[in-house]
Amino acid sequence: MSGELDDDVEAEQTISINEYLNDVEEKELEADLVLGGDEGKECTYSKGYMKRQAIFSCLSCAPEGNAGVCTACSLTCHDGHEIVELWTKRNFRCDCGNSKFGEFFCKLFPSKDVENAENSYNHNFKGVYCTCNRPYPDPDVEEQVEMIQCCICEDWFHEEHIGLEPSDEIPRDDEGEPVYEDFICKACSAVCSFLSTYPQTIWAAGLRRNAGCNTNKDKDVLEEIPSAGGSGKLENGICSNGSPREDNAIANTSAESVTGGKGVTGESSKKIFDLVQCMNDGGAHIACLFGDNIVVDGSISLTKPLFLSKNWRATLCRCKKCLSMYEQKRVPYLIDEEDSIAEYERTAKQKREEKLQQQEGAELTFLNKLGHVEKMEILNGIADMKDEFHNFLQSFDPSKAITSDDVHQIFENLAKKRRRE
C-alpha cells in the first residue's frame, strides 16, 4: 500500500521536457525583467545615479537598512550574505564598500565616495514592506499574496492595506489581470493632487466605474467610457477615447468624480481637456492652459489610492509652469518615459532578444570556423544522442518516472559507443 502511495507521489512530480524548458524560459525572462538585462558582471557605480536599476540590500553588512548594492556587487561582493531583493529603485547609486559598510571594500569598484547623498532609503531596505511592516515572503503566512508597488515612494503594499473604500476595487479585466499601468498609494496621492485637474481618461477603468456620481446623467456618461487599459489614442494631437461629445462630458465630470465636487466646471473644464495643446512641446507655451485651476498649493488634496491608465504620463502637461510644479513637488520623473516600470521591462525584453540573437550568431560563427571533419563529428554526435534518446523512450515504461540513473545510463551508453568507434 505504501509503495502505491509513493508511486502516486512520484508520478505527480514528473514533468515533460517541454514543460521543463518552458519553466526555465519563464524564470529566465522573469529574472531579466527584474534585472533590466544586467548580467551582473560590472558594478554600476561608474554610471552614477541611474534612472532605474535592480537594487539589493545586504542585511549582513548593513542591518540598519541604510545601504543598497547593484546586481554585480550582490553576486560578487556579498555572496553568501543575507540579501534582500528590492526589485528596482530610481535615481540610485551603488553603495557597496562606502562608509556605510565599515571596513568592507567593494571588490569590483573599490574607489567610491564616502556616501551617495542623493540615494533614498525606506523600510524596504530592512526587509519589510507595506503599512504592516511585514517581510516578503512572510514566514507567518501560509499563502503569500502579491503586493503592489507605488510609483512615487516605491514601497510595496498588500491589497488589503492600500486603503480602498468599500465601493472601490482594483481595476482588473474579466480574467482578474490588472489593467492599470501605475499605482499611487494613499499617502503619496496628496503629493499628486494636481492629477485631480486632469480628464477622467487618466484613471484606470475599474476606478472610473466606481467613481462617485450624484446624478443619473453622470452615471450614464461614465457607463459610456471605454476601457482605459490601452484603448485610448492620440488623434491630431488630442487624446481621445470616443466622440467629442463624450470627451467633453468626461472632462466636465472628471474633477467632481475625483475630488468630491471641488473641481472646475463649465468653460474651465473645456480648457482642461485642451491641455494636450501644451503637452510634449518642451514648454514652448508661456502660459499653461490650466490657468489658475492647476492644483499647486494643495488646496485640493487627494487622500485615496490611485490607479492610472496606460500611457497616462503622456497626458501630463509640459509647459513651464507645470514643469516648475513637478520640480517643487519632487516628482519630475513622472514626465520621463524611461522612469516607468513598463519602459524598464520593455528595454529588458529588447536586451534579452539581442542577447539570444548574439548567442545564435556566435554558435553559427563557431560552426562556420570548423573544418569539414569537425562539423561531421558534431553532427554525428547529435544524431547519436537523438537515436539513444529515441531507443530509451521506446523501451521505457511510460507509467514510471525518469530518474537521474536513467539519464546517466543514456550518456554512459553514448560514451561506450564513442569508445567502440
Secondary structure, DSSP 8 states (H G I E B T S, - for coil): -HHHHHHHHHHHT---HHHHHHHHHHHHHHHHHHHTT--S-S-GGGG-SEEEEEEEEETTT-TTS---B-HHHHHHTSTTS-EEEEEEEEEE---TTSGGGTT---SS-----S--TT----GGGGT-BTTTTB-SS-TT-SS---EEEBTTT--EEEGGGS---TT----B-TTS-B--SEEE-HHHHTTTGGGGGS-GGGB-HHHHHHS---SHHHHHHHHT---TTT--EEETTEEESS-HHHHHHHHHHHHHHHHTS-S--THHHHHHHGGGGGSSSSS--SS-TTGGGS--SSSS---S-EEE-TTGGGGS--SHHHHHHHHHTT-GGGG-GGGSHHHHHHHHHHHHHHHHHHHHHHHHHHHHHS-HHHHHHHHHHHHHHHHHHHHHHHHS-TTS---HHHHHHHHHHHHHHHHH-
